[in-house]
């Protein structure tokens, strides 16, 4: 990025995707901006400057571990030249005036960087204009530095708080000038966590921590089979449990499920324990419905069978069949990955209370407060503006807390009982009634010529779609899902055909950290390794061969529809030069090619997702009993500009562990429509004893706009481990999790 | 019959079901929410508190078992949040979502209390009952070394 960048108001509005012109700047936080003698000025909904010199910054994105409550104010405060010790971070409630608040898709920085910079810069320029007006000096002679406006020639200066009254009389500037990146004071710096004290003293307030006056604690028994309903309920015993106050039958779930509550029976009590004890005393007869026949083992065979038939072509380059016919060698592989549960440490939790005016106020661990407004408004028959959402800290989320269902349960119960209600899901509720990461079967077929070059690549992906959660007609992969790691294949293979196959959903399908990239990267990066070994080539060198010459790949050239995570390919290209740089860096970090102890192996995998490219190398050790241990991980990320390198490193470390969990342990299965797992004993995740001795992270120094960070670290981890296991043993595993092959 | 114990030094007397897990007495009755629920079966460690100095999974520990004992939660670990473990945690920016960290810190503090210089294997043994879904394990390990006064 070079020099000063100018952004007009029109461009700003286009960039931020806020369609209604004038909305952003016209909005205030409810303070009159033009009043004489104002004690504050709010140049945008994100910034409010008080006359006590405190700059309030509103975080409109949800904190779920990615560190956005630190990174977001870094951007605003930097452009505003605010002193970090004089900012106060406030969590914005759910409100369309903030624009997009849905904290998913690793979008908080990559889609909002210019919006946040503009929020800071517009406030800075207003303060400069205010000082210029007060002092009768040209604004061009004034500079903002460390929470004050300075006139260098005269040495005159004024603190921001002292300029509030004048600034309040000014219009917010339409055009703003961004700082020279060389002058950044917070962006690109490893700032400490804003919530560090709260999170180490128990003071942080999560969704489950809300306490409201006279609140009832609710525990809901839901049908063990998705889509089932209550046939009858006997609550006599439940009502006798000490502390239980009410038993309420919930409205039935909907089809498609959307974000609506699943139905069932709620027990409300004076504390969580009593509610759970009362719930155990319920006698419910269920109408289990059509999904009672869902058996994930037989369903798997359907998926695999579908993947072996010609599917719907979503991208085609050259002629794969002709190439297979003339190939020196052809290899085929089936990959399978099961349903996963998010299992955030904090299960879903929300509280709600009705106000006398008929409005409802909700406190929720939510990634998407505006979707709660919509869901609850429809459920309660009120207007969205009557649904106030307070966003708490989220005790992990990973996509689960994008869904409004648990908040809607709390709102519905608050209205039904007339009392404040907290709904807390148990761990078993969380794992048995989730919005699962989908199950997938993939078939790959590759052709090699006599020099070991890959000449043809056929990839079929079959899985029930996230779309099924919102539409009964969604019976197969959606284009946006195939664009997550399949259609955006960067390999320089002259003949390539990508196909999808239909599959019907029998559980609620949702998105889980990096979504379809998990299984697509597993298949694509494993198959690349298989081709390398078939070609008797070093897997790292072969990956560079597959990357091919430096170029920018556009899937549309081969007839594919590709949305590139909603951002322009001109700004965020699929750039094989950057891809190759990541291959080189991460393999160098790991000492690729070094001598390894017996039973050890190195595996490499590189995958672009959410506009960032991440490479992972795993070193595994296979012990005398054939069990696999991940000794060390190396991760290199090209995310373009990064706001907080320490948080980016933390996300890569966390992605390493998250990726290990799904690679080694993660599996949700169903029998007779009932989820067979229920807690961390049957749905294990990685613990300290299995953690690698180190997760070494490198952030590539790339002059490019920011890519995503929260998700892209996950996809390459599982294939790196599988490839390392092959390097150690010569055995190929094509199914996740690895415990199924007896490796854990 | 009321069950009596001390919570962060404050006398407590609660007339509740003696089988009620200490976790829910701490959270719902005494109103201290720093101790977290994660599994209800002593599988994840989010609810770890000290009972007479020993780390205990309060979600599976009946309140009656705490009678006459001294219970310490994350809120009572130090007067100003300045226990060496808490300070090391902040210096290394260990938390991500932060939800499990109360339990992690309480387990780590108890470990260092009885073993001031734990080895990597001893850390793994002591800390493996505490799950972090965000995956902060490598920083937790470093923070424990730092709190122990060693290199990190």
Interface residues (C-beta under 8 A of the other chain):
Chain A: X63 X64 X65 X66 X67 X190 X192 X193 X195 X196 X197 X198 X199 X200 X201 X202 X203 X204 X205 X206 X208 X209 X211 X217 X242 X243 X270 X271 X272 X273 X274 X277 X343 X344 X345 X346 X347 X393 X394 X395 X396 X397 X398 X424 X426 X427 X646 X650 X651 X653 X654 X655 X656 X657 X658 X661 X679 X680 X681 X685 X686 X687 X688 X689 X691 X692 X693 X694 X695
Chain B: X17 X20 X21 X24 X27 X28 X29 X31 X32 X33 X34 X35 X36 X37 X38 X39 X40 X41 X43 X44 X46 X73 X74 X75 X81 X86 X89 X90 X93 X94 X95 X96 X97 X98 X99 X100 X101 X102 X105 X120 X123 X124 X125 X127 X128 X129 X130 X131 X132 X133 X134 X135 X136 X137 X138 X139 X140 X141
